[in-house]
Each structure stands twice: as structure tokens, then as C-alpha cells.
Amino acid sequence: MLTMKSVVRLVFSGAVVVSLVLSTGGEVVARPKYKAAADSLYPELAKKHGTDGKLTCALCHPEKEKKVRNNYGAGFGKGLEKKNETDEAKIKEAFTKAEKLDSATKGKTFGDLIKANELPGTNEAAK
């Protein structure tokens, strides 16, 4: 037999479970140190293509697809020693390494495009 006390416990437990599921439902993989390093390395690019002087995720990711990297983001990722690098010097070094890689624009590296204040990556997923 259900008592008022057991009903309250059941409702409260259900509410706790629902709130936990909702609060942990989506995986957040933001890399704020990567964005901060890019903003400091490429201030002119951030002014032209950013929001309030800060680069958007579009530097390394195709539009609306943050789990996938574009060709520049893939090149940058290969320059990192570990998956979620936190060392600022190593992050900046990976950006510098990526600048030397060939872009999708024939005869131009990613660095050439950055110097011309153009976003280096394509708006497609890396292959």
C-alpha cells in the first residue's frame, strides 16, 4: 500500500534522476585553451572573422559540426602530443606546425591564408 510518504519519496527520486540525466546528457568537449591560443596568435584573423575580436570554432571545425574537424583542424590536431593538451606552449607550437601544411587552396599553406587574413580551413569535414 502506498502511503503519502512513499509517494513523495518516489516523486522526489524521479525528479533527481531526471535532473541528473538532463544535466549530463550532452558531452561537452570545449577546448578554451585552444581558442585562447588562437586568439593570441592570430589577432588580425580574429578581428576579421571572429566575434568580438575572438575566433569562433569555425577556425578548426566545419559550420555547426563541432565534433568534426576541417582540414586545418585536422592538421592542428596532428601537431598536438596528446588529445586534450593543456600546455599553452605546446598548443601554440601545434598551431605553428599547422601553418606549414598545404591548404586546400592550390599553392598555399595554411600560414599563407592566415597571413592574408583568410580562414585557413575548409567548411568541410577532414578526410
C-alpha positions in Angstrom: 0.0 0.0 0.0 1.3 3.4 -1.0 1.5 6.0 1.7 1.8 9.7 1.2 5.4 9.4 2.5 6.4 6.8 -0.1 4.7 8.7 -2.9 6.7 11.8 -2.0 9.9 9.8 -1.9 9.1 8.3 -5.3 8.4 11.6 -6.9 11.5 13.2 -5.4 13.7 10.3 -6.5 12.3 10.5 -10.0 12.9 14.3 -10.1 16.5 13.8 -9.0 17.1 11.1 -11.7 15.6 13.3 -14.4 17.7 16.3 -13.5 20.9 14.2 -13.4 20.1 12.8 -16.9 19.3 16.2 -18.3 22.4 17.8 -16.8 24.8 15.2 -18.1 23.1 14.3 -21.3 25.4 16.1 -23.8 29.1 15.7 -24.0 30.9 19.0 -23.9 34.4 18.9 -25.4 35.2 22.6 -25.5 38.9 23.4 -25.6 39.0 27.0 -24.3 42.8 27.0 -24.2 42.9 26.2 -27.9 40.7 29.2 -28.6 42.7 31.5 -26.3 45.9 30.5 -28.0 44.5 31.0 -31.5 43.2 34.4 -30.5 46.6 35.5 -29.2 48.5 34.1 -32.2 46.1 35.5 -34.8 44.6 38.8 -33.6 44.1 40.2 -37.1 42.3 37.0 -38.2 40.2 37.2 -35.0 39.2 40.8 -35.8 38.1 40.0 -39.3 36.5 36.6 -38.8 35.8 36.5 -35.1 33.0 37.6 -32.8 34.0 40.5 -30.5 37.6 40.0 -31.6 37.7 36.3 -30.7 37.9 33.5 -33.2 35.0 31.1 -33.5 35.1 27.4 -33.6 34.9 27.7 -37.4 38.7 28.0 -37.4 39.1 24.3 -36.9 35.5 22.9 -37.4 33.0 23.0 -40.2 30.0 25.1 -39.5 27.5 23.6 -37.0 29.6 20.4 -36.6 31.9 20.7 -33.6 32.7 17.0 -33.2 34.3 17.0 -36.7 37.4 18.9 -37.7 38.0 20.6 -41.1 41.4 20.2 -42.9 43.1 22.9 -40.8 41.7 21.5 -37.6 43.0 18.0 -38.5 46.4 19.4 -39.3 46.5 21.3 -36.0 45.4 18.1 -34.1 48.2 16.1 -35.6 50.7 18.6 -34.1 49.4 18.0 -30.6 51.2 15.5 -28.4 48.1 14.4 -26.6 44.3 14.5 -27.2 43.4 17.3 -24.8 46.6 19.3 -24.5 46.6 21.9 -21.8 50.1 23.3 -22.1 49.8 26.6 -23.8 53.3 26.4 -25.4 52.5 23.0 -26.9 49.2 24.3 -28.2 50.8 27.3 -29.8 53.5 25.0 -31.3 50.8 22.9 -32.9 49.3 26.0 -34.5 52.7 27.0 -35.8 53.2 23.5 -37.2 49.8 23.6 -38.9 50.7 26.8 -40.7 53.4 24.9 -42.7 50.9 22.4 -44.1 49.3 22.6 -47.5 45.8 24.1 -47.6 43.0 23.2 -50.0 44.0 26.3 -51.9 46.5 25.2 -54.5 50.0 26.5 -53.9 49.2 28.0 -50.5 49.9 26.8 -47.0 47.5 27.4 -44.1 50.0 30.0 -42.9 49.8 31.8 -46.2 46.0 32.1 -45.8 46.3 33.2 -42.2 48.7 36.0 -43.2 46.2 37.1 -45.8 43.5 37.2 -43.0 41.6 34.4 -44.5 40.3 31.4 -42.5 42.6 28.6 -43.4 40.3 25.6 -43.1 37.6 24.5 -45.5 33.9 24.3 -44.5 34.0 20.6 -44.9 35.0 17.7 -42.7 38.6 16.5 -43.0 39.0 13.3 -44.9 
